[in-house]
Amino acid sequence: MNQIDLKNKTAVVTGGAQGIGLAIAKVFLESGASVSLWDQDEKLVNETAHKLFSLGNIEAIVTDVSSLASVKNAVVQTQKSMGGIDILICNAGISGPNEKLWDYPPEAWKKIMDINLTGVFNCLSAVTPLMIEKNYGRIVNVSSVAGKEGNPGAGPYSASKAGVIALTKSLGKELAEFDIAVNCITPAAAKTQIFDQMKEEHIQYMLGKIPRGRFLKVEEAASMVAWLCSKENSFTTGGVFDLSGGRSTY
């Protein structure tokens, strides 16, 4: 990976205990940033922080992004331990079951929306005022190619990720007068633990849609996010950065 200068910056990564979030945290540490991992899996997030400890300044905070109170508590803890928040990565998410929309359990719909969309809203609403106060911030929301195209059998997930794209564009415009960049990425599927929630036929459907003929590597997503969070990204905001391996047509 090309060297990205994130020295003296503090980054929050939600869902940072595994998958794309873990890869992002690792790149951030290697680039000189301090990292606060927010994740609801207490055992896993503490194990991840311990594994990455040798790379730099890192902490783990047990956080349920679907709860605004939990997010606000994590903000207070991060400010106290790290001194502030310069970078926010809203990565926490779940895929939910693969079912036709008319068969979809309403409770599963609600859980997906609570984590994937309301969770992003909670983090943005709690952290953005801190960035406005110091006129600096970099925000990247992790959406999905499903938010652009809609995946059959994953309607609620697709809808939640489409919402993340719209939220990114709206907030980017609202913060354009500040040195705050708000962007999102729309990755194709990567082989992470989220596959454990999917049926095999759905996994093969996603692979078959990628012209590159392979799944995304989490390190590839982390590299793009690192640049988006650098000082060099001083103009682009409200953008949607494709990581679909050629799948997306817009």
N, C-alpha and C positions, 0 to 999 in steps of 0.2 A: 504494500500500500504506500502511496505517496505520503510524505510527511505533512500532517495538518497541525498547525500551531493552535492548541487550545490551552496553553499555559495560563495559569491564574484564573481559569474559568471553573465554575461548578455546574455540573450537569445532573439533572434528575432523569432517570430512565424507569418508566413504569413497566411492569412485567419484565423486569430486568434479570430475573433469576435463570432464564433459559432462552433458547432460540435466538431470534433476531435481537431481542433486548440484551441478551448476554454478549453477543458479538459486538453490538454498539458500545456497551460498557467497556469492553476490552480495548477497542480502538480508541475510545476517549482517554482511557488511562494511559495508553501508549503515546497519546498525543499531548499529555501533560495536564489534562483536566482532573479535578476531583469529582468523584461520582457517588451519588446517592441512589441506591437501588430501592425502588418502591414495588413491593410484591406482596400478595396476600398469602403466599405459601411460606410460612415462617421458617420451617426447616430448610427448604431449598434455597431461599434467598440468603440465609445466613451461611450456608455451605458455599454458595457462589461467591459471596463477599470474601470468605476465607480463602478460596482458591485464587482470587484475583488480588489479594492483599499485597503480594510482592510487586505488583505493577504500579502501585501508587496509592493515593489517598481514597479509600472507599468505605462506605457504610451501608448497612441494610436497615430499612425501616418497613415493618409489616404494615401494609396499606391496602385497604379495600377501595379501589377507585370509584366504585358505584356509590360509596357513601361520602357525601361532601364533608361531613364531620371528620371522617378518617383522613381525607385528603388535607383538610386544613390543619389537622394535628401533625401530619407528615411535613407540611410546609414549615410549621413552627420548629419542629425538630431539626430539619435541614438547615434552617437559618441559624439556629443556635450552634450546631456542630460545624457547619461549613461556611457560615458567614453570608450566605445569600444564594440566589439561584440565577444563573446566567443562561442556561440551556435547559429546555424541557423537551423530552421525547415521550410522547403519548403512544406507547406501544402495547399496553395490556389489552388482551382480547381473547375471546373464545370463538370457536366455530359453531358449536351447537350441533344437534343431530341433523342427519340428511333425510329429509322427508318432503313430500309434496306439500305445497302451501295449505291445501285444504285438510291435510292430515297433521299439520304442525301443532304441537302442544303449546297452548297459550302461555304456559309458565316458562317454556323454553324461549319463546319470543321475548318475553319480558326480561329474562336473565341476559340474553344476548344484547338487547338494547341498553340495559342498565350498565353493563360493563363496557361494551364496544363504543357506545355513543354518549350516554350520560356520563360515563367515566371520563371521556375526553373533555366534555363540557366542564365537569367538576375541576379537573386539573387546570384547564385553561383559565377558568374564572378565579381560581385561587392564586395562581402564579402570575398571571398577566399584570396585575397592579404593581407587583414588585419590580417588574421589568420597566413599566412606564415610569416609575419613580426615578430610576437611574438612567432612563433613556437608552437601554441596551437589552437585547435578548435575542435568542435564536430558538425557534420552536419547530419541531418536526412531528407531525402526526402520521402514524402508520395506518394507512388505509389498505386497499387491496384492489387488484384488477377486477375482483368481483363487484366492487363498488362502481366500476365503469360499465361493466357488461351484464352483470346479473348471472349468477350460476344456478342452473336448475337443481332443485333439491337443497338449496341453501339460500332461499329467499330472505329470511330474516337477517342472516349474516351479510348478504349482499346489500340489503337496505341500510343496515347499520354503517357499513363502510362507505356507501354513497353519502350518507349523512356526514361522515367525517370529512369528505371532500368539500361539501358545501360549507361546513363550519370553518374549514381552513380558508376558503376563499373569502368568506365574510369577515373573519377576524383579520386576515391579511390587509383588507381594505381599511378596516377600522384603526389599525395600528401603523398605517403607511407613513404617518407624519413623524414617527419615532424611528430610531435605529433598532427596530425589532423586525426580524424576518419570520414569517409564518408560512411554512410550506408542508406538503405531505408527499409521501411516496405511495405508489400503488404496485406493490410486488405481486408477482405470480407466486404460486405455491413454493415454499421451501420445506425441505425435510426437517421438520421440528416436531416437538411433542404434540402440536395441534393436530397432527395426522392421526393421533390416537383416538380423536373424537369423530373421525370420518370413516365412512364405508369404503372398502377397497375400490369399488366401481367408481366412486366419486373421485378418488385419488387418480385413477387411471384416466378419467374424463379430463381432469385438469392438466395432466401431463400431455395428453393428446392435443391440447389446444396451444401448446407452446412450440413455436417454430424452431427454437433452439434445440428442442428434443431432450431437454433435461430440466430438472428443477433448479430454482434459484439457490445459490450458495449464500448463507447468512453473512459471510464476510463481504460479499458483493453489495449487499444492502447497507452494511455498516460503513463501507467506504463512501457511498453516496451521502449518507446521513452526516458523516463527519465533515464533508465539505460544506453541506448546507448549514452546518452549525458554526462555521468559521467566520472570521471577520471579513474574509474575501467575498462572502456572499452578502454584499451590502446593498444590492438593488432588487434582486428577485424576491418577491413575496406573493402569497396567495397562489403559488404554483403547485402543479401536480407533476411529480417526477416519476416517469414510467420505469418499472423494473420487471417487465412482463416477458422478456425474451422474444419480443416481436409479436406477441399476441394482440396487444391493444392496437386499434386502428385510429385512435385519437388521444 
